[in-house]
Amino acid sequence: MTYLVNDPADFAADALRGYVAAHPRHVAMAHGGVVRSTETPKGQPALVIGGGSGHYPAFAGWIGPGMGHGAPCGNIFSSPSASQVYSVARSAENGGGVILGFGNYAGDVLHFGQAAEKLRAEGVDVRIIRVSDDVASAAAGDHRDRRGIAGDLVVFKIAGAAIEAGADLDEAERLAWKTNDATRSFGVAFKGCTLPGAAGALFHVPVGEMGIGLGIHGEPGIREVPMGTAVEIADLLLDGVLAEEPEHTGDGYRGRVAVLLNGLGTVKYEELFVVYGRVAERLAARGLTVVAPEVGEHVTSLDMAGLSLTLLFLDDELEKYWLAPADTPAFRREAPDLAARPERTGVHVPGEEPIPESTAESRELAERIAEALELIQSAAAENEEYFGRLDAVAGDGDHGQGMAYGSRGAATSGRAAAERGAGARTVLIHAGEAWAEEAGGTSGALWGAALTAAGGVFDDTRGTEPAEVVRAIVEGIEAIVRIGGAVPGDKTMVDSALPFRDVLVAEFGRSSDLAGATKKAAAAAREAAESTAQMTARLGRARVLGEKSLGTPDPGAVSFSLLMDALGDFFRSGTVASKALP
């Protein structure tokens, strides 16, 4: 359990504030996370690494020279929102581009990906590294599809060291992927972790057994076996990672390994040292040379009782950067002098950016967009309970809350931007950021991306035409498909979004009636959404209980169709006819 807590809902934010207060030499607070307390040197790539809270030292503990430049920090075990990732990246970037690094989990992929799209649209060169070291989560041939666990440390250590040594963005990206592909991890758990304020653990392991192949977000292992001794567990972990040891080569891997034995929260140092003694003995017997081993807590899971073993199969290039200096609050090697680095003067704060210049025509359009967002907010609020009931059948029941929170954030942010004189493009971009941040989760990332993509169609210096409105809606749907990766039949929002797009384009092309085409498209989307009741989920959390979802339509598909119907009402409404979108 968590003993020291105020409001459990504020635990992650409270912890982050205290962490920054404890390490002012290294880090400064930014929106949604932390950045270095010193400015990124001009032209140096910024390594922005992050994920959910609850894993300290990962990820905020690794910010400083030789490692990361910034860390967006989500709620407990939840990806940071695209807005948080963008803000930290914006604060850290200084002309050299950005590497976004994170463990390979669906929410992180979506939110970091959405932030990358926005940064690229602004001219920033962005590369994405998804760490995938967990041998238990996929077959050897699918290494880059695996989960990221404690291998995060070695990947980000080497990428950060290369950047500190002068690597440009291409070279740092190459080394990060090279490290990821040479890294293997395997873990076991003896007891699940407990969220702050919760009465019990997320999972339980039967007495006398241990879970093999655990995750770091409270997931249980893939199977349970009888509890072993420290030697037996060391052998189990070693056998798991050494099964994929590469062949020795003259100019590549020659039997030198970096070793990370990681405690997950409750298994402490003395126990880890007992295990490491056997690990070192086995590696030596195999003829392998250990280079600068790390034993301790590096990627935790709150108070989970468990441990993981990571091996990085080194060549000369990787070894050089593994041994290179680093100076962060949680990981240090021969700390460099910070005295010559300029003090940080500011960080990015969402909603406080300068508003780009706009014309009266675009501001009038922005006002109509703000009104449309407010109508969508009302529709989401009215259906919050219904969406939640649908999601509770095979999900976690939070879709209604997420849609209500996301649409409320979008409407509030869009209205605030409009009142500051923003044009249509800027209003939608602000609204997209807010939706993703307030809703969180997969739907938050997708709706946020849709609004951002739609905003990219408009311009702050002119009005619009009905055909451009249709194109903006289509671009939003294309962003949902591109970022989410779903296809028809996966039982997702895409199953209603694509029929909506097709009917909208066809009907508008036939009639040039925006309101009528939107209403007909929404009806087609609702019909398609209802038909998902006959599908089993193939993506998202519901896929685990796919058969249980039979007979219930997908909540994301239903909510999309209902909100698009509300948009059609907005276009058609007689009370706003004189002000409606063209």
C-alpha positions in Angstrom: 0.0 0.0 0.0 0.9 3.7 -0.3 1.3 5.1 3.2 2.0 8.7 2.6 -0.7 10.3 0.5 -3.0 13.4 0.5 -5.7 13.1 -2.1 -5.0 9.9 -4.1 -6.1 11.7 -7.3 -3.2 14.2 -6.8 -0.5 11.7 -5.8 1.4 11.8 -9.1 1.4 15.7 -9.2 2.3 16.0 -5.6 5.2 13.6 -6.0 6.5 15.4 -9.1 6.4 18.8 -7.3 8.4 17.3 -4.4 10.9 15.7 -6.7 11.6 19.0 -8.5 11.9 20.7 -5.1 14.4 18.1 -4.1 16.6 18.4 -7.2 16.7 22.0 -8.3 20.3 21.6 -9.7 19.1 19.1 -12.3 15.4 19.7 -13.1 12.7 22.4 -13.5 9.0 21.9 -13.7 7.3 22.1 -17.1 3.7 21.6 -18.0 3.1 17.9 -17.7 6.6 16.9 -16.6 10.1 18.1 -16.0 13.0 19.5 -18.1 16.7 20.1 -17.3 17.3 23.2 -15.1 19.8 24.3 -17.7 19.0 25.2 -21.3 19.6 22.6 -24.0 22.8 23.7 -25.9 21.9 25.3 -29.2 21.6 22.7 -32.0 21.8 19.7 -29.7 19.1 17.1 -30.2 16.7 16.9 -27.2 16.0 13.4 -25.8 12.5 13.5 -24.3 11.7 10.3 -22.4 8.6 9.6 -20.5 5.6 7.5 -19.5 3.2 7.1 -16.6 4.1 7.9 -13.0 4.7 5.1 -10.5 8.0 3.9 -12.0 10.6 6.2 -10.4 13.4 6.6 -11.1 12.0 6.2 -14.6 11.5 8.6 -16.2 11.9 11.9 -14.4 14.9 10.6 -12.4 17.0 10.3 -15.6 17.0 14.0 -16.7 20.5 15.6 -16.9 23.7 15.8 -18.9 24.4 12.4 -20.5 20.8 11.3 -20.4 17.4 13.0 -21.0 16.5 16.6 -21.6 12.9 16.3 -20.5 10.4 13.8 -19.2 6.6 14.1 -19.6 5.0 12.3 -16.7 1.4 10.9 -16.9 -0.8 9.9 -14.1 -0.1 6.6 -12.3 0.5 3.9 -15.0 -1.1 6.2 -17.7 0.6 7.7 -20.7 1.2 11.4 -20.5 -1.2 13.2 -22.9 0.0 14.5 -26.2 -0.3 18.0 -24.8 2.1 17.2 -22.0 4.6 15.5 -24.3 4.4 18.4 -26.7 5.0 21.0 -23.9 8.0 19.2 -22.5 9.4 18.7 -25.9 8.8 22.3 -26.8 10.6 23.4 -23.6 13.6 21.1 -24.3 14.0 21.6 -28.0 16.6 24.1 -29.1 17.2 23.7 -32.8 18.6 20.2 -32.9 15.3 18.2 -33.2 13.7 15.8 -30.8 13.9 12.1 -30.0 10.7 10.9 -28.2 11.5 7.8 -26.2 9.1 5.6 -24.3 8.2 2.0 -23.6 6.2 0.3 -26.3 2.6 0.5 -24.9 -0.5 1.5 -26.8 -1.3 4.7 -24.9 2.2 6.0 -25.1 2.4 5.2 -28.8 -0.7 7.2 -29.5 0.0 10.3 -27.3 3.7 10.5 -28.2 2.8 10.0 -31.8 0.2 12.8 -31.7 2.7 15.1 -30.1 5.2 14.2 -32.8 2.8 15.1 -35.6 2.2 18.5 -34.1 5.9 19.2 -33.7 6.6 18.1 -37.2 3.8 20.3 -38.5 5.7 23.2 -36.8 9.0 22.3 -38.6 10.6 20.3 -35.8 12.5 17.1 -36.8 11.1 14.4 -34.5 12.2 10.8 -34.2 10.4 8.1 -32.1 12.0 5.3 -30.2 9.7 2.6 -28.7 11.7 0.5 -26.3 10.8 -3.2 -26.6 13.0 -5.3 -24.5 10.6 -7.7 -22.7 11.2 -11.2 -24.0 8.0 -12.5 -22.4 5.7 -10.3 -24.4 6.4 -11.5 -28.0 8.4 -13.9 -29.9 12.1 -13.3 -30.7 11.3 -12.5 -34.4 8.9 -9.8 -33.2 11.4 -8.0 -31.0 10.2 -4.4 -31.8 6.6 -5.4 -31.0 7.5 -6.3 -27.4 6.8 -4.3 -24.3 9.3 -1.9 -22.9 10.4 -2.5 -19.3 13.8 -1.9 -17.6 15.5 -1.8 -20.9 14.4 1.8 -21.0 17.4 2.7 -18.9 20.1 1.3 -21.2 18.5 2.7 -24.4 18.1 6.2 -23.0 21.5 6.1 -21.3 23.3 5.3 -24.6 21.3 7.7 -26.7 21.8 10.5 -24.1 25.5 9.8 -23.9 25.9 9.9 -27.7 24.1 13.3 -27.8 26.3 14.6 -25.1 29.3 13.5 -27.1 28.1 15.5 -30.2 25.8 13.1 -32.1 23.3 14.7 -34.3 19.7 13.5 -34.6 20.3 10.8 -37.2 23.2 9.3 -35.2 21.4 9.4 -31.9 18.4 7.7 -33.4 20.5 5.1 -35.0 22.3 4.3 -31.7 19.0 4.2 -29.7 17.5 1.6 -32.1 20.8 -0.3 -32.1 20.7 -0.4 -28.3 17.1 -1.4 -28.3 17.7 -4.3 -30.7 20.6 -5.5 -28.5 18.7 -5.4 -25.2 16.7 -8.2 -23.6 14.8 -8.3 -20.3 12.8 -10.8 -18.3 11.0 -10.4 -15.0 9.1 -12.2 -12.2 6.6 -10.9 -9.6 5.6 -12.2 -6.1 2.8 -9.7 -5.3 0.9 -7.1 -7.2 1.2 -3.4 -6.6 -1.4 -1.2 -4.9 -2.5 2.2 -6.4 -2.4 5.2 -4.0 -5.6 5.2 -2.0 -6.7 1.7 -3.1 -7.7 -1.0 -0.7 -6.0 -3.9 -2.4 -3.4 -4.9 -4.9 -4.1 -4.9 -8.7 -3.4 -8.7 -8.8 -2.5 -11.5 -6.4 -0.1 -14.3 -6.8 -1.1 -17.5 -5.0 1.0 -18.3 -1.9 4.1 -20.3 -2.8 4.0 -19.2 -6.4 5.5 -16.5 -8.6 4.3 -14.8 -11.8 6.6 -15.1 -14.8 6.8 -12.3 -17.4 5.3 -9.4 -15.5 4.6 -6.0 -16.9 5.3 -2.7 -15.1 1.8 -1.3 -15.0 0.3 -3.7 -12.5 -0.1 -6.4 -15.1 0.2 -10.0 -13.7 2.7 -12.4 -15.3 1.8 -14.6 -18.3 1.9 -17.7 -16.1 2.5 -18.8 -12.5 5.0 -21.4 -11.3 6.2 -22.6 -7.9 8.3 -20.1 -6.0 12.0 -20.7 -6.3 15.1 -19.9 -4.3 17.3 -16.9 -5.2 19.6 -19.1 -7.3 16.7 -20.7 -9.1 15.1 -17.3 -9.9 18.5 -16.0 -11.1 18.9 -19.0 -13.4 15.3 -18.6 -14.7 15.9 -14.9 -15.6 19.3 -15.6 -17.1 18.1 -18.5 -19.2 15.3 -16.3 -20.5 17.5 -13.5 -21.8 20.5 -15.6 -22.8 18.3 -17.6 -25.1 18.6 -14.7 -27.5 22.3 -14.0 -27.1 23.8 -13.1 -30.5 26.7 -14.9 -32.0 30.2 -13.6 -31.2 31.8 -11.7 -34.1 35.3 -10.2 -34.6 34.2 -6.6 -35.0 30.8 -6.7 -33.2 29.5 -8.5 -30.1 32.4 -10.4 -28.4 30.8 -11.6 -25.1 30.8 -8.3 -23.2 27.5 -7.4 -21.6 25.9 -4.6 -19.6 23.8 -6.0 -16.8 20.8 -4.4 -15.0 19.2 -6.2 -12.1 16.1 -4.2 -11.3 13.9 -4.2 -8.2 10.3 -3.3 -8.9 9.5 -1.7 -5.5 9.4 -4.1 -2.6 12.3 -6.4 -3.4 15.2 -4.4 -1.9 18.9 -4.2 -2.3 20.1 -7.0 -0.1 17.8 -9.5 -1.9 18.9 -8.1 -5.3 22.5 -8.6 -4.3 21.8 -12.2 -3.4 20.4 -12.8 -6.9 23.1 -10.8 -8.6 25.8 -13.0 -7.0 24.4 -16.0 -8.9 24.0 -13.9 -12.1 27.6 -12.9 -12.0 28.7 -16.4 -11.3 26.7 -17.8 -14.3 27.9 -15.1 -16.7 31.5 -15.7 -15.8 31.1 -19.5 -16.2 29.7 -18.8 -19.7 32.8 -16.7 -20.6 30.9 -13.4 -20.6 32.5 -10.2 -19.3 30.2 -7.9 -17.3 30.7 -4.1 -17.9 29.6 -1.7 -15.3 26.7 -3.6 -13.8 23.7 -1.8 -12.2 21.8 -3.4 -9.3 19.0 -1.5 -7.7 15.7 0.2 -8.3 15.6 1.7 -11.8 12.2 1.0 -13.3 9.7 0.3 -10.5 6.0 -0.4 -10.3 5.0 1.4 -7.1 5.2 -1.3 -4.4 5.2 -4.4 -6.6 7.2 -7.3 -5.2 9.3 -8.5 -8.1 12.5 -8.0 -10.1 13.7 -8.1 -13.7 17.0 -8.8 -15.3 18.3 -6.9 -18.4 21.3 -7.7 -20.6 22.7 -5.4 -23.2 24.9 -7.3 -25.7 27.7 -4.8 -26.2 30.0 -3.9 -29.1 32.8 -1.3 -28.8 30.5 1.5 -29.8 27.8 0.7 -27.4 30.2 0.0 -24.6 31.8 3.5 -25.0 28.5 5.2 -24.5 27.4 2.8 -21.7 30.5 3.9 -19.8 30.2 7.6 -20.7 29.5 10.3 -18.0 26.0 11.0 -16.8 24.7 13.3 -14.1 21.0 12.9 -13.2 19.2 12.7 -9.9 18.9 8.9 -10.1 21.8 7.8 -12.3 25.3 9.2 -12.2 28.7 8.5 -13.7 31.6 10.9 -13.5 29.3 14.0 -13.4 30.3 16.7 -15.8 30.6 20.3 -14.7 27.3 22.2 -15.0 28.7 25.6 -14.2 29.1 26.7 -17.8 25.6 25.8 -18.8 23.1 28.7 -19.0 20.2 28.7 -16.5 16.8 27.9 -17.9 14.7 31.0 -18.4 11.3 29.5 -19.2 9.1 26.5 -20.1 6.2 25.9 -22.4 2.8 26.4 -20.8 -0.3 25.4 -22.9 -2.8 28.1 -23.5 -0.3 30.9 -22.9 1.4 30.8 -26.2 1.2 33.9 -28.3 -1.9 33.9 -30.5 -1.0 34.1 -34.2 -2.4 37.0 -36.1 -5.8 36.4 -37.6 -8.3 38.1 -39.9 -11.9 39.1 -39.0 -13.1 36.3 -41.3 -11.1 33.7 -39.6 -12.1 35.0 -36.1 -15.8 34.8 -37.1 -15.2 31.2 -38.2 -13.4 30.5 -34.9 -16.4 31.7 -33.0 -18.6 29.3 -34.9 -16.1 26.5 -34.2 -16.2 27.4 -30.5 -20.0 27.1 -30.5 -19.8 23.8 -32.3 -17.4 22.5 -29.6 -19.8 23.6 -26.9 -22.7 21.7 -28.5 -20.5 18.6 -28.8 -19.6 19.0 -25.1 -23.3 19.0 -24.2 -24.0 15.9 -26.3 -21.1 14.1 -24.6 -22.3 15.1 -21.2 -25.9 14.0 -21.9 -24.6 10.5 -23.0 -21.9 10.1 -20.4 -23.7 7.4 -18.5 -24.7 5.5 -21.7 -21.2 5.5 -23.1 -19.9 4.3 -19.7 -22.4 1.4 -19.6 -21.3 0.2 -23.0 -17.7 0.4 -22.1 -18.2 -1.5 -18.8 -19.2 -4.7 -20.7 -15.7 -5.5 -21.9 -13.7 -2.5 -20.9 -13.1 -0.5 -17.8 -16.2 1.6 -18.0 -14.5 5.0 -18.3 -15.3 5.9 -21.9 -18.3 8.1 -20.9 -16.1 10.0 -18.4 -13.3 10.3 -20.9 -15.6 11.7 -23.6 -17.2 14.1 -21.1 -13.9 15.4 -19.8 -12.3 15.6 -23.2 -15.1 17.5 -24.9 -15.4 19.8 -21.9 -11.6 20.6 -22.1 -11.8 21.1 -25.8 -14.8 23.5 -25.5 -13.2 25.5 -22.7 -9.8 25.8 -24.4 -11.4 26.6 -27.8 -13.5 29.3 -26.3 -10.6 30.8 -24.4 -8.5 30.9 -27.6 -11.3 32.5 -29.5 -11.7 35.2 -26.8 -8.0 35.9 -27.2 -8.5 36.7 -30.9 -7.5 33.3 -32.3 -8.4 32.3 -35.8 -10.0 29.0 -36.8 -6.8 27.0 -37.1 -5.5 28.0 -33.7 -8.8 27.4 -31.9 -9.0 23.8 -33.2 -5.3 23.1 -32.3 -5.9 24.4 -28.7 -9.1 22.3 -28.5 -7.3 19.2 -29.7 -4.5 19.6 -27.1 -7.1 20.0 -24.4 -9.2 17.1 -25.4 -6.2 14.7 -25.4 -5.0 16.0 -22.0 -8.4 16.1 -20.2 -9.6 12.7 -21.5 -6.4 10.8 -21.5 -6.4 7.2 -22.8 -6.8 6.1 -26.4 -10.0 8.0 -27.2 -8.4 11.2 -25.9 -5.4 10.8 -28.1 -7.6 10.0 -31.2 -10.1 12.9 -30.7 -7.2 15.2 -29.9 -5.5 14.2 -33.1 -8.7 14.6 -35.1 -9.2 18.2 -34.0 -5.6 19.1 -34.6 -5.6 17.6 -38.1 -8.9 19.4 -38.9 -7.3 22.6 -37.7 -4.5 22.1 -40.1 -6.9 22.5 -43.0 -8.1 26.0 -42.0 -6.1 29.2 -41.9 -6.0 32.0 -39.4 -5.9 34.6 -42.2 -9.1 33.8 -44.1 -12.6 32.4 -43.9 -13.7 29.1 -45.4 -16.1 27.4 -47.8 -18.4 24.4 -47.2 -16.1 22.1 -49.2 -13.2 23.0 -46.9 -15.2 22.1 -43.9 -15.8 18.7 -45.4 -12.1 18.3 -46.1 -11.3 19.3 -42.5 -13.6 16.6 -41.1 -12.1 14.1 -43.5 -8.6 15.0 -42.4 -9.7 14.5 -38.8 -10.9 11.0 -39.5 -7.8 10.2 -41.5 -5.7 11.2 -38.4 -7.8 8.8 -36.3 -7.1 6.0 -38.7 -3.4 6.9 -39.1 -2.5 7.2 -35.4 -4.8 4.5 -34.0 -3.8 1.9 -36.5 -7.3 0.3 -36.5 -9.0 -1.2 -39.6 -12.6 -2.0 -40.2 -13.7 -5.0 -38.2 -11.4 -4.3 -35.2 -14.5 -3.1 -33.3 -13.3 0.5 -32.7 -14.3 4.0 -33.6 -13.0 3.4 -37.1 -16.0 1.1 -37.8 -18.3 4.2 -37.7 -15.8 6.9 -38.7 -15.0 5.5 -42.1 -18.7 5.0 -43.2 -19.3 8.5 -41.9 -16.5 9.8 -44.1 -17.6 8.0 -47.2 -21.2 9.1 -46.9 -20.3 12.7 -46.1 -18.1 13.0 -49.1 -20.6 11.4 -51.5 -23.7 13.3 -50.2 -21.9 16.6 -50.2 -20.6 16.0 -53.6 -24.1 15.3 -54.8 -26.0 18.1 -53.0 -23.4 20.7 -51.7 -25.7 20.7 -48.5 -23.3 20.5 -45.6 -25.9 20.1 -42.9 -27.9 17.5 -44.8 -24.8 15.5 -45.8 -23.5 15.5 -42.2 -26.9 14.2 -40.8 -27.0 11.4 -43.4 -23.4 10.5 -42.7 -24.1 10.5 -39.0 -27.1 8.1 -39.6 -24.8 5.8 -41.6 -22.2 6.0 -38.8 -24.8 5.1 -36.2 -26.0 2.1 -38.2 -22.4 1.0 -38.6 -21.8 1.5 -34.9 -24.7 -0.7 -34.0 -23.5 -3.4 -36.3 -20.3 -3.7 -34.2 -22.3 -5.6 -31.7 -21.8 -8.7 -33.8 -18.0 -8.2 -33.8 -15.4 -9.3 -31.2 -12.8 -6.7 -30.3 -9.4 -7.0 -31.8 -7.7 -3.9 -30.5 -7.6 -2.0 -27.2 -8.4 -3.2 -23.7 -11.6 -5.0 -24.8 -9.6 -7.4 -27.0 -8.6 -9.4 -23.9 -12.3 -10.1 -23.3 -13.3 -10.0 -26.9 -16.0 -12.7 -26.7 -17.6 -10.9 -23.8 -18.1 -7.8 -26.0 -20.4 -9.8 -28.4 -23.9 -8.4 -28.4 -22.7 -4.9 -27.3 -21.7 -2.2 -29.8 -18.3 -0.6 -29.5 -18.6 2.5 -27.2 -16.1 4.5 -29.3 -18.0 3.8 -32.5 -21.3 4.8 -30.9 -20.0 8.0 -29.3 -18.5 9.1 -32.6 -21.8 8.6 -34.4 -23.7 10.6 -31.8 -21.3 13.5 -31.6 -21.3 13.7 -35.4 -25.1 13.8 -35.3 -24.9 16.7 -32.9 -22.5 18.4 -35.3 -25.1 18.0 -38.1 -27.7 19.6 -35.8 -25.3 22.5 -35.3 -25.0 23.0 -39.1 -28.8 22.7 -39.5 -30.0 24.7 -36.5 -32.2 27.6 -37.3 -31.1 29.4 -34.2 -27.5 29.7 -35.6 -28.4 29.7 -39.3 -27.0 33.2 -39.8 -23.8 32.3 -37.9 -23.3 28.7 -38.9 -20.2 27.4 -40.5 -20.4 28.0 -44.3 
